[in-house]
């Protein structure tokens, strides 16, 4: 288990650079204070929380694409095609309208 943690910390240290000494000091503190099992549990909890945040951001971006951007482009295209108005003048109004509808949905 310690080899895996040391390998992961060395990879993080190569990406982060100069602050690796601080990360290593925090790891040593956790390892000495709580032991190897609790240290791994802390790392797993931190990883799970990070994944939850990443998935929430991905879900928000996907919902904005699905409920705001695509309908605004479709409405702008329809307005530009059938009512002979400029697409760039319709897009802000359609984007604001679909953003308001997305806000009401949420």
Secondary structure, DSSP 8 states (H G I E B T S, - for coil): -HHHHHHHHHHHHHHH-TTHHHHHHHHHHHHHHH-HHHHHHHHHHHHHHHHHHHHHHHHHHHHHIIIIIHHHHHHHHHHHHHS---HHHHHHHHHHHHHHHHHHH-
